[in-house]
Amino acid sequence: MHSDDTLTQSFPKKDPETGETLLFVCHGKTCGRSCRFLVDRLEQVRAKGYAVRAERTICMDRCEEGPNVRYGDQIHTHMNPIKVSELAKKVAGKK
């Protein structure tokens, strides 16, 4: 699946209003199957005091490497709940 929207969509690292770190979780056809597990884990990390928020997004055109999570310009592939938790803690500070 290729989407021109992926090339033009903005992926900021921080929410300008809250200062929270944004991790964009692919909700495309392939990754969407695992998306809820990644979003759930990010909510758990947030509940532990980290300034991070999951945002569902469109396909990142890396379906064969999914599930995928984007932080700014970087796409992290083959993600699972443990990897997304480690990424969140690395890029987001405590509140």
PyMOL commands that set and color helices and strands:
alter all, ss='L'
color gray80, all
select helices_A, chain A and resi 4-8+32-47+63-65+81-91
alter helices_A, ss='H'
color red, helices_A
select strands_A, chain A and resi 21-26+52-57+69-71+74-76
alter strands_A, ss='S'
color yellow, strands_A
deselect
rebuild
show_as cartoon
